[in-house]
Each structure stands twice: as structure tokens, then as C-alpha cells.
Amino acid sequence: MKQFAALFHALDATTAQSAKLAALVAYLRVAAPGDAAWAVYFLAGGKPRQMVPTKRLKTLAQEAAGLPEWLFDECYEAVGDLAETLALLLPPPTEPADLPLAEWMALLLPLRALPADEADARLRGQWAMLAPEQRFVYFKLITGNFRVGVSRLQVTQALAAVSGVEPKRIAHRLMGYTQIGRQPQAADYAALVAPAEGTEGRPDNSAAGHPYPFFLAHPFNQPAAEMPALLGPVQDWLVEWKWDGIRAQIVRRARAAWVWSRGEELVTDRFPELAEAAMAQLPDGTVVDGEILVWLPEEPGPRPFADLQKRLGRKTLGPKLLRELPVVLVCYDLLEHAGQDLRQQPQHARRALLEAVLQPNPGAIVATPEGALRLSPLLHGPDWQDLARQREAARSLGTEGFMLKHRDAHYGVGRTKDVGVWWKWKIDPMSVDAVLIYAQRGHGRRASLYTDYTFAVWSGPPEDPDRQLVPFAKAYSGLTDAEIAQVDAIIRKTTRESFGPVRSVEATQVFELGFEGIARSPRHKSGIAVRFPRMLRWRQDKPVAEADTLQTLAMLLPESAR
């Protein structure tokens, strides 16, 4: 744990990318394989489930520190981070010991299943072994809130530097490494850094059903009039709808099929109809990239993302749910065919082969209209202005705008620096003017500032004497550092009540909130849920009384949900 804690603090102490990479390489060169396996898991985004309830941790730490509850809460309020608060308040270690990270994980993982008394005794014994800087990392792991400022790309680069294996191959091997519930072993790390052994042109780890690293697009926000100068002729691009679902790859190999989400979660059991369709329609040695959507056979477009979330939130999928919320994969890329990696082939060639795979018979309807595998249609227009006009129909069709893919683009890894080959040309977000009513401290460098806000709209029009502010969304991004400092000062001056880390504030500030989607939701007090809310601007010019209403929100709903 001492080595891993030192790595964590080295990464957290710098913003220089070269320094972060150097720290990662230095750690991986000396770490035992079992420790390196867990370190890569955490640094690449793996998050084990919470092992001990935070309420119990706070109670035990308060008792160990000999503090009254009010003083402990004041310390937590001042620090703003539970793991750091616990690490600072606990007494010095009485039985210091330097166990490897892998051994610590073997001690921590069983805590979740132990009786409370036994788990408490073990926690006290473990705290006595750790210095404060190690305790901070320890509590981050226990609470499931481990985060550090290092990207998956940097982890990939460090592994490549240590192993001498090409970064793209390392990125492929990492796919699936951080899936939920996984417990990496020394052998897993050895497989990550093993020599390539001359398997160029063929998928790595294919027998395990691993997908490829996902290629991501860059946002494009320029007006259509400037697009000829920026992008060139419209004929150089393949244009598709940008679907609002779950990005996924279906891997069809070794007489089996796997469905992977972009978050590296194996979701085959969530979408059994896709695996069945892949077994029936895709030849062995095929990997397709696309978007999972809820799509009813009788409807012209997909259902809102909220319907897809209903599938994700269920522990079991009964026949009724599968029947009421059927999913499809809208396929838009072919990454592997006949066992060959196609990613270095140009976009137009991959598209032609994808059409041939999904349409084996010339003139046939793509996988039948009701099929679970569908080809993403291409859109055409004589110029960019015409495509901009077509894009205006995106919201009514349940899409977010257009994807622009250069005809000669290769399929890269992540959001590559080679910009200009895949763009997402989204429609403007929906927006409303909302009132700030609650605030909470941020995390990391913003732990001392109120940066996480809850917003509300009015329940009725201005002439309604009984109208109230109804919360409907939380947002924490969109403001500059200077604006955050100003809002923080206002929150401190206008606080009404405190509920743990949350403050209720006087309704004095209006913000324009933007969001990508909106749907009915019985779980929310407002009856409405929005997707990807963020602050577009601080409306210091607008009185609170003129903020928008629930009726305004309702008018943004799809017609079928109004």
C-alpha cells in the first residue's frame, strides 16, 4: 500500500502529463505483478463496490478520534472530502505495517459480507497499520470513490513503455479489464504486458471475446456556411444520425457472442436478444460497432433514453419487459470480418463491407424491419446547407444530430489527437431558465467551494399565488473558476439551512440550464427528468420570478409524453 499511496500522491500533485507518465512507468517497473494488476485496474477506471457504509465509517472514526458528533461534522464540512477527513482525524498508527496492495485488497473485499461487529473490529485493526497518507487511499478504496487525475490513455502509454508492446495492442488488451466485480490477478497483469509474438493483423485476446477500444468523435459547432472551408466538399464525408443510446460492440467469435458497452461492461445478459441476433445473423469472426436503442417495431424512431434505462436498472429481465422494451443495435461500423482486424481500412470500405454483412441478398431489407441488428442509414445532400436543413428534424426523430465521418478515416483508439476524421454535429441543446435552491461542495481541488447545484422551476405561472419552486435537475459544470468563486460567496451569505453537506439557499440566482434529453419520470418530484444537464450561462440579468415553469419543461417533452 505504501508504494501505491506514493504513486497516488505523485499523480495528484502534478498536472504535467510527462510527470504523470514518468511516475506510472517508475511504479510499474518495480511493482510486484499482483500489485500492478490492482493498480492498473484502479488507474484505468475500475471501481469495486462500496465495502463499508459511509455512515458506519464516520461513526467508528468519530469514536476512535474521541470527538463529539458536532465537531466531527464541522471538520468534515471544512475538509469537504470524507476519506481525507477520516485520514486526518484518526489517531496515529500503533502497529505500522507495509503490506502489498494485493494483500490489502484480499483483506478489504470480504468486509462487505462480514457481520457488522466483525467488520468493525477488522477496520480498527487495519487503521492501526496505516500512516495518514496511506489511510486516505485506503478510505477511497473502501468507499468506492477512488479517483485520480490520470487518463486511461496514460495508463496505456505507461504499460506500452514498460512492456515494449505497441500502445494500440495494449489498449485492446485493456478492454474488459475494469468491468464491475472483477478481481485482477498477477496473471492478468502478465497478459497485459506479454510480448505480441507476431500476431499482427489478427485480434488480440480474441478467444476471450474482447472488443476493440472504442473510437470517439470530436464535437463540431461551426455554422453550415463555414463548413466548406473547414471540411471540404460534402462528398468527402459519410453522414449518419447521431443516436441517443448506449454505444456498444457485438463480438461474434468462437461460436459465441458477447455484447460490450463503451464503459467496458459486459452487458450480454442485459440484452439477450442482441446476442441471439448476432448468433443468427453474423458470421464467426465478426465485430460490429453501433448504438443500443429501445425501438418498438410499430414506431418510426427509437424510444427515449429513459426507456433504455429501465432495462439497465432491473436485476432480472422477465418476458414482459423484453416484450415491452425491445432493443436493437443500429450498426454503423465493422471492425473485424472473417477474423481480420479492419480498423486500418478506410471508412467507406468498412461501410461497404458492413452493408454486405447485414444485407447478404442484394435489395433485401436490412436484417428485416423488426430485426435486432439494423444498418444505420446514410444521409445525402448536395451541400452542407441542405444537410443543416435535414439536421433540424433530429429531435423529432429521437436523435441528437449528425455524425460526420471522413470517407478515408481509419478507426482509431479513444478520442484521438488526429481530429478531423469523426465529428459529432449535434443540434443545440434544449434549455430553460432555472433557480438555484441547493448547493453542495465539490471534490478534489474544489472541495472547499460550493460547486454542485440543484435547480428548480416554478410550479405555475406568475399569477398563481400558491406557486412554488420545484427541483428538477442537478448540475456542476459550465461555470468559469471566477464565476464559481462568486456563486460560492453568494451561497455562504444566503444559506437558510444545512442538511449534512447540502445547503439550502435563498432563491436569488437564475441560470440557463442546457440538456440533451427530457422524459417523464415518476421518481422525480417534478415528474420530469433531463439528461446531461449543465449550466450554459449565469442569468444575472433575470429576476427569479421570471424563471421558467413546469409547463415550459412539459412543452419540451416529445408529443407522445405530453
N, C-alpha and C positions, 0 to 999 in steps of 0.2 A: 504493500500500500504506500510505503514511503516514496518509492520511485514514481508510482503513478500520480500521487499527490503533487510531487515536484513537477512532473510534466504538466499537470493541470494548471498549476500556478504560473509556469513558464508561458504556456499558451495564453492564459488570461491576462498576462502582464504586458503583452505587446500587440500592436496592430500590424506590424511589419510581416508580410507574407513570407519573406525569406527566413525571418527568425522563427516563425511558426514551423516551417518545413524543416529547418535545421533541428529544432527541438524534437519533432516527431522522429526524424531519422536517428538522432542520437539515442532516443529511448528504445526504438525497435532494434537497434544493433546490439543492445546489451540485455534486453528483457528476456526472461525465460519464455518459451513458446506458449505455455499456459497463460501467463500474464499478458503476453502480447495478444493472444486470442481475445481476451476480455477487453483489453484497451482498444483494439480496433473496433470491436463491437460497439462500445460506448461512443468513441470518437466519430464513427461513421453514422451515428444516429440511432443505435439500438437503445431501447428503454424497457428494462424489466418493470413489471407491475409493482405498485407500491407494496412494500413488505410489512410496514407497521403503520397504523393510522396516525396521522399527524397530531390528533388530539392526545393520544397516549404518549407520544414523544414529548409533547410540551409538558404534560403533567409530570412525567418521570424526570425531565430535565429541571423543571422548577423545584421539585423535591430535592434533587441532588445538589442544586445550587443554593438551596436554603432561602429562596426568595418568595415573598408573598405574590399572589397572582397578579395584583395590580402593577407591581414593579416589573415582573416578567413581561407583561403586556406592553408596558412603556418601553422596555428595551427592544422588544420585537417591533414596535411602532417606529422607533428611531433607526433601527438597522434596516428594516424592510425586507429581510430575507430570513426564513425560518432556519435553514441549515447554518447560516452564518451566526445567527443569534444563539443557537444551541451550542455551536462550537466555542463561542466566546464565553458563555456563562458557566459551562461545566467546570468542575474543579480540575486541577492538573492531573495527569495520569499517575496512577500509583504502581502500575505493573506494565511499564512500557515494553512493547514487543513489536518487531518488524516482520509481519507475516506477508508473504507474497499476495498479489492481488487475487490470483486464482483461489488461494486458500480462504481469503476473506469472502469471496463470493460463495464458496462452499458453506461458510458459516451464516451468511446473510439470507440466502434463498430459502432455507427451511423456516425462517422466522414467521412467514405468512401463515403456516399451517400449525404452529405451536399454540398450546393454551396460553392465555394472557400472562399468567403468573410466571410460567417457564420462559416465555419470550422476554418479559421484563428483566428477569434475572440475567439472561444472556446479554441483553443490551447493556446493563450496568457493567458486566464484566468486560464487554468489548470497549466501552468508553474508557475504562481504566487503562487500556493498552495503547491508546492513540493520542498523539500530540494534537493541539488545536488545528494546525493546518491540514492534518490528515482527517480529523473529525469532520471538517467542512465537506470534503469529498465523500466521506462515509455517509453523512446525512443526505447528501444529494442523491446517492445511490439508493438509500433506503426509501426515500420519499418518491422515487421515480422521476425526479426533476433534474437529472444530470444534464447540463448544457454547458458547452464551452465554445468559444469563438474560433472554431476550425471547421473548414468545409470538407465535405466528402471527397472533393477533388484533391485537396491537400493530403488527405489520408491515402488516397490512391497514388499520388506522386511519391509520398514517403515509402510506401510499400514497393513501388517500382524501383526507387533508388536503392533500397536495401536488397532487393532480390535480383535486380538486373533484368526483370521481365518488363515488356512493353506496357505502358500505363493503360492502354485500351484493353489489354488482356486482363490486367489486374481489375479494372472496373467491371469487366464481365464476371470475373470470379467473385467479386463482392456482392453481386446481385443475390438477394435472398439471405445474405449473411446476418442481417439485422432484423429478420422477421420476429414478430412478437412470440415470446415463450421459448425462444432458442437459448441454449446454453453452450456457447462455443468452447471447444476443447483445443488442446495443443495440436492435435492432428488437423483441425480446421485451419489453424494459422499456417501450418506447414503446407497445406494445399494451396493457400493464397500465394505463397512466395516460392512455390516449386518451379523448377525450370520449365520453359514452354515445350521443350522436347519436339520441336519441328512439327507442330500441328497447325501451321499456318493455313488459313482458308477454311478451317472447319471449326464449328462452335466448341468453345471450352466448356467443360462440365456438362456436356450435352446429355449424358446418361442420367444426370440428376434433374433434368427438366428445367435448368436455369434459363431465365430470359436474358435478353441483352440490356445493357444500360439504355435508359430512355433518352432520346434526343429531344431537346426543348427549344421552343421558339422565343424570339425576342419581340417585345411589343413594338408596334408601329402606329404612330399617332399623327402622321402628317396628312394634310388635306389632299384630296384627289388631284387638284391642279398641279401639285408639285411632284406627283408620283412618276411621270415620265422621266423627269430629270434625275430622280433618286433611284428608281428601279429599272428604268429602261422600258422597252416595249412590253405590253401586256402579254404578248405571245410567248415571252420567255418564262412565264410563270404558270404553275398549276394552282388553281383556286378552288378551295373547298369551304364548306361551312365549318365554323369552329363550334363543336358540340359541347354542351354543358353536362358532362357526366363524369365517369371515373376512367382515367387513362389506364389502359391495360394491354398486356401482351398475352396471346394464347400460344403456348408451346406444345407442339404436336410431335413427339418423338418416342421412340422405343415402344410403340404400340400403346401409348398412353397420352393423356392431355393434361396440361396444367394451366391455370389462369392466374396471372400475376398482376397486381396493381402497381402503379408508379411508385407508391411508397414501399415497394419491396415486400408486400404482404401477399402470401399465397392465399388466394380467395376462391379456389376451386369449389370448396364446399358452400360458399355463398351464392355461387352462380352455376349450379349443376347443369342447367340447360345449355350453357356455352360449352362446357366440356363435352357434353353429348353431341352437340352440333359439330365440334371440332373432330371428334372421332368419326363422325359420319361423312363429313364434307371435305376435310383437309387431308392430303396425303402425308405419310410419315416423313419427318424431316422438314417440317414447315413451322415458321414463327410469323405471326401476323401482329401488327400494332394497330390499336384502334381505341374506341370510346365505348364504355358500357353505358347503356341508356335504358330506362324503362320505356317500352314502346308497345302500346296496345295495337293489335292487328287492325282494328277498325278506324284508327286515328291517323291523320296525315303526318303528324310530327310526334316527337318524344314527349313524355310527361316531365314535369318539373323535377329538379334535382331532389326536392324534398321527398318525392315518392321513392327515389332510389335509396335515400337514407333509411326508409322503413325496412328495406331488405337488409341493410347493414346492421341495424340495431337489434335484430332478432337472433336469439340463440339457436332456435330451430326454425326451419323453413317448412311449413306444412303445405299440403296441396292447395289449400285455399289461397295462401299468399302467393304461391308460384303462379296460380291461375290469374289472380287479380293484378299482379305486378310483374308481368313477364319482361325479361330483359333481352336485349340484342347487343351484339358487338358491331358497331359501324366501323368497318375495316378501312384504313387509309394507307397502310404501308406493309410491305412484305420484306422481312429481314432475313429470312432463311428459306431456301427452297431446295428440295432433294438433298438436304443435309449440308448445303453450301451457304456460307455467310455472304449475303448480298449487300451489305452496308456500304461498300465502296463503289457499287454501281450507281449510275445517275438516277435521279428521282423518276424521270419519265420511263426508264427501263424497268424499275421496280414496280411502278404503277401498271405498266402493260402486263407484266407477269402476274401481278395480283389479280387483275381482271381475268386473266386466263385461268387462274386457280379457282376463282369464285364463279366464273362463267365458263365451265368446260365446253358447253354447247353454244356455238355462235347464235346470237339472237335470243338466248334464254334469259328469262327474268333472273336477276341476281339472287341466287340462293332461295328463290321463291319469296313473295312479298311477306309471308309470315315467318320466314326463316330467322334463326338466331344469329346468322352471320350475314351482314349486309355490306355492300360496297358503298363507300362514301362518294356521293355524286360530285362530279366536277362541274364548275360553273364557267360560263363563257361570256365574253362581251368584246365588242370591237375596240374599246378603250377603257381607261381607268375610270372615267366619269360614268360610264354605263355600269361598271361593276359597283361603284359607290352607290348608284341608284338601287341596284339589286340588294345591296347590303342593308338597306333601310328596312327590308322585310324580315331581318334576322330575328327580332324579338317575337314577332307573331308566329314564327316557325319554331320557337323554342331553342334558338341557337344564340351564340354570343357575338357573331360577326363572321369574319372570314379568316382562313389560314392561307397564307401565300407561300408557296414552295417553289424555289427555282428549279427549272427543268433539269439542270445538271447537278443539283445538290446531292452530296453524299449524306448518309445517315451518321451523324456524329455521336458524341457522348456528352450528356448533360447540356447545359446552356453554354455552348462553345463560344470562344472568343471570335471564331470565324463567323461574325454576324453577316447578315445579308442573304442567307440561303433559306431560312424559315422565319417568317414573320407572322404574328397574330395581329390582325387588323380588326379590333373589336369596336362594336358600337359604343356610343357614350353611355356611361352608367346611369341608372335611374338615381334620382336624388330627391331629398326633402330637407327642409329646414327643421332642426330638432333642438331641444333644450337639454343642456347638461344638468343632471339631477343627482348623480352619484359619482364618486371618484375613488380610485384605489392606487396605491403606489405601484411603480413599475418594478423591473428586475434588472440585475446587473448594474451598469453604470447609472441607471435611472431609479435605483432602489430608494433614493431619498426624495424623489419627486412624484407627484400625483400625475400619472400619465395614462391610466386606464379608466375610461369614462363610460358611464351609462347614460343613454339619451332617451328622451320621451317626446311624444307629440300630444296635442290636446285631444281630449275625448269628444269634443264637439266644437261648433263654430263660436266666434266671439260673442254672439248674442245669447249663448246658453249660459245662464248664471251658475249652473252646477257643474260646469265642465272642469275636468281635472287633467293633470299631466299623466300619461300612461307610458311606462317604459316599454321600449320595443327593440333596442339594439345596444350592443357594446362595441366600442372602437378604441384603438390605441395608436393608430398610425395616421400620418398625414400632416402633422404639425412640424414646424421647424423647432430647433432647440430653444431659440429665443421665445417663440410662442408658448412652448411648454412651460418655460420659466414664468411667463406672465400668467398663464392659466393656473399654475401651481400656487402663485401668490394669491390669486383671487379665491381659489378653493380654501386656502387656510383662513382667509378673512371671512368667508361666507359659510363656514361649516355650521350645520344645525345639530347633527348627531353623529356619533361614531358607532359602527357595528363591527367590532374587530378591526380588520384592516380597511374597511369601507367607510367612507364619509358621505353623509347626506348633505347636500349643499343647497343654498337658496337658488331659486330659478332666476338667474340673471344673464346667462350666456347662451347664445344661439350659434349653432354650427350647421353648415351644409354637409349632410352625410350622403355619400355615394355608395351604391351597392349593385351587385351584378344580377341578383335574382330575388324574387319575393314569392311567398306562398302562404297559404293558410296554415296555422299551427295551433292546435288546442292546448299545447303545453305552455304557450306564452300568454301572459296576461292581456296583451294587446290582441291576441288571436292571429298575429301575423309574425312571420319570421323572414329575415332578409339574409342574403348570402354575401359574404366578403364585405362587410361594412367598413368604411374608412372615412376620415374627415377630409373633405375637399377644400374647405376654407372656413375660417372663423368669421361669422357674420356679426361683427361689432356694430354694423350699421342697422341691425334689425332688432326691434323690440321683441321681448319674449312673447307678448300677446299675439304677435303676428306669425309665430311659428306654425308649422303645418299641423294637420289633424289626422285622426284615424281614417277619415273619409278620403283624404288625399292619398294615404297609403293604399286604401282599398281600390282606388281608381287605377293604381299601377299593377294590380293583380291581373293575371290572364282572365279573359272574359268568362271562361268556364268556372273560375273560382270566385267571382264577384258575388 
